[in-house]
Amino acid sequence: MDTKLEPIVKALQERFAPTVEEFRGEAHVFVKAEQIVEALTLLRDKYEFELLSALTASDYYPETTPRFHVVYQLSSLAKNLTLQLRVAVNGDQPKVPTATRVYDTANWREREVLDMFGIEFEGHPDPRKILTPDEMDGHPLRKDFPLGYEEPQFTFNYDDIDLKKIYAKE
Amino acid sequence: MPQLEEVSYDQYKHLVSERALTGETMLLNMGPQHPSTHGVLRLLLELDGETIVNAIPDIGYLHTGIEKNMEAKTYLKAEVMTDRLDYMNTTGNNLAYCMAVEKLVDLDVPERAQVIRVIITELQRIASHLVFMGAFGLDLAAMSMFLYCFREREYIMDILELCSGQRMMTTYFRPGGVWRDVPVEFDAAVREFIRIFPRRVDEYEALLTKNPILLDRLVSIGILDPKTALSHGVTGPTLRASGVNWDLRKARPYIGYEQYNFNVPVRTEGDTFARYIVHIEEFRESLKIVEQGLEKLKKMPNQPVQSDNRKFVVPPRAEIGVSMEALIHHFKLWTEGFPAPKNSIYSAVESPRGELGVYLEGDGGPKPHRVHMRTPSFDNLSAINKMTQGHLVADLVAILASIDIVLGDIDR
């Protein structure tokens, strides 16, 4: 970890008591969903992380608690640092408070995560889909969403097939 | 005969002003098939006469599910998808992805490959800016610019074809190096381009920079202040035209950019003209880097262009015939792929449009668990509403051209 980053991570640890992981020199800070807006505001105002580089998510299906991680990749131009915040979200009715009031770019990025993963952002000013067509159901980047082609089923036991491919049952 | 559905603006109610609901302002649809939207972009405009009150972009017409597709391929095979993101900067996308894979599995790249990467990336940056300049001129009714720019772009396309066999979708960079060494004609071809190009840039400037018709349409149009730009995640030339000196090549040097001598053009006006000037200046700076890269390349002949770590990099064809291990590695790498650690990294490069970041997550197996491309056009476009408010529809076309969006990059 960058020596300039250590005091910032320490301050976050004192304030929010998160778990911190390190990999290839990058710090991944796990905060709770209800703390995320406060953490982002603190990082932007006090530690000059002006740029929210990326906001995305990752699905760990079949795990359900937590099922998703929402990833906030922050950059500081003044200090030339990067920091990753992660929020673990449960599988049933995934919800995270919106970061639109902290970073404007979160508006579209959160719409993308809503579209692709079905994670709701509470208090989002414009909660519409962004990339997929309006008439499409489902969230494509979830791990239980099929890629598009038909998987070969080596059985005629249709109950078995329906169990495996819930999405194919009409 | 199909029934026509009545169009309702209910879903846009919260985005337009009060006046639109009473019918005082007009809602006008621009695109998705509009020549000046640079692809398949739809803009819903709220107009007061000819003045824009709100511009609401509607994207997703080119969504191809690249991120999802990459999850189903091995790390080596997923790379071909990255070419299709930002089709004006294909090798730059390859570079971003390769660097992410190299960081995830901790793979070193030989010096010569890094120099080749720098040269090709900078040539591609020039090619991308040429398309910007051509389309920019075309949108402002300077049609000859388009023809001139595409004439010069052809040199670069030929150089890419020389190296990789492909003009656009090159997949020339591979994790661990580049696909193969540059051919002998490479040096002469690039030198020819370096010889011709500076004069051509002067020609563009003679045509556009002091053209009073153009200045009338560009100066103090679409001003973006640095605070709004950063909050919207705007990066690249658009951010640098707003007075923020931020270039990842300087700030976090990668593939050896710290060894090159070049400047980062910055303008403080933040208007459409400043963005145009930054692009013009970047032509010259990129050319400087290419020139220095060629000198470096000359000093290191016959050096490897791929890592010799056979657990990640496919052995060269000649080795397969004589070495059993090479054959096994070749087979294993192309069928099964190599495993990557169960963790995630974020790595970013400076693309011609801004910060092109790759969030790559491995799951211990040979396929990525999650690939997210942080594409610069997406965030740059999100600021369009704030840039266009209060301007005329004709200015919208100029502003849209000046932020240099690529719809393949936005919709992924």
Chai-1 contact restraints between the chains, C-beta under 6 A:
chainA,res_idxA,chainB,res_idxB,connection_type,confidence,min_distance_angstrom,max_distance_angstrom,comment,restraint_id
A,F23,B,N343,contact,1.0,0.0,6.0,A-B,restraint_1
A,R24,B,K103,contact,1.0,0.0,6.0,A-B,restraint_2
A,R24,B,I345,contact,1.0,0.0,6.0,A-B,restraint_3
A,E50,B,L230,contact,1.0,0.0,6.0,A-B,restraint_4
A,L51,B,L230,contact,1.0,0.0,6.0,A-B,restraint_5
A,L52,B,G233,contact,1.0,0.0,6.0,A-B,restraint_6
A,S53,B,G357,contact,1.0,0.0,6.0,A-B,restraint_7
A,S53,B,R374,contact,1.0,0.0,6.0,A-B,restraint_8
A,A54,B,G357,contact,1.0,0.0,6.0,A-B,restraint_9
A,A54,B,Y359,contact,1.0,0.0,6.0,A-B,restraint_10
A,A54,B,R374,contact,1.0,0.0,6.0,A-B,restraint_11
A,T56,B,Y359,contact,1.0,0.0,6.0,A-B,restraint_12
A,T56,B,H372,contact,1.0,0.0,6.0,A-B,restraint_13
A,S58,B,E361,contact,1.0,0.0,6.0,A-B,restraint_14
A,S58,B,R370,contact,1.0,0.0,6.0,A-B,restraint_15
A,Q73,B,Y346,contact,1.0,0.0,6.0,A-B,restraint_16
A,L77,B,W246,contact,1.0,0.0,6.0,A-B,restraint_17
A,N80,B,A251,contact,1.0,0.0,6.0,A-B,restraint_18
A,Y103,B,S231,contact,1.0,0.0,6.0,A-B,restraint_19
A,D104,B,S231,contact,1.0,0.0,6.0,A-B,restraint_20
A,D104,B,H232,contact,1.0,0.0,6.0,A-B,restraint_21
A,T105,B,H232,contact,1.0,0.0,6.0,A-B,restraint_22
A,T105,B,G233,contact,1.0,0.0,6.0,A-B,restraint_23
A,T105,B,D379,contact,1.0,0.0,6.0,A-B,restraint_24
A,W108,B,S382,contact,1.0,0.0,6.0,A-B,restraint_25
A,L131,B,G60,contact,1.0,0.0,6.0,A-B,restraint_26
A,L131,B,H63,contact,1.0,0.0,6.0,A-B,restraint_27
A,P140,B,K68,contact,1.0,0.0,6.0,A-B,restraint_28
A,L141,B,K68,contact,1.0,0.0,6.0,A-B,restraint_29
A,L147,B,A72,contact,1.0,0.0,6.0,A-B,restraint_30
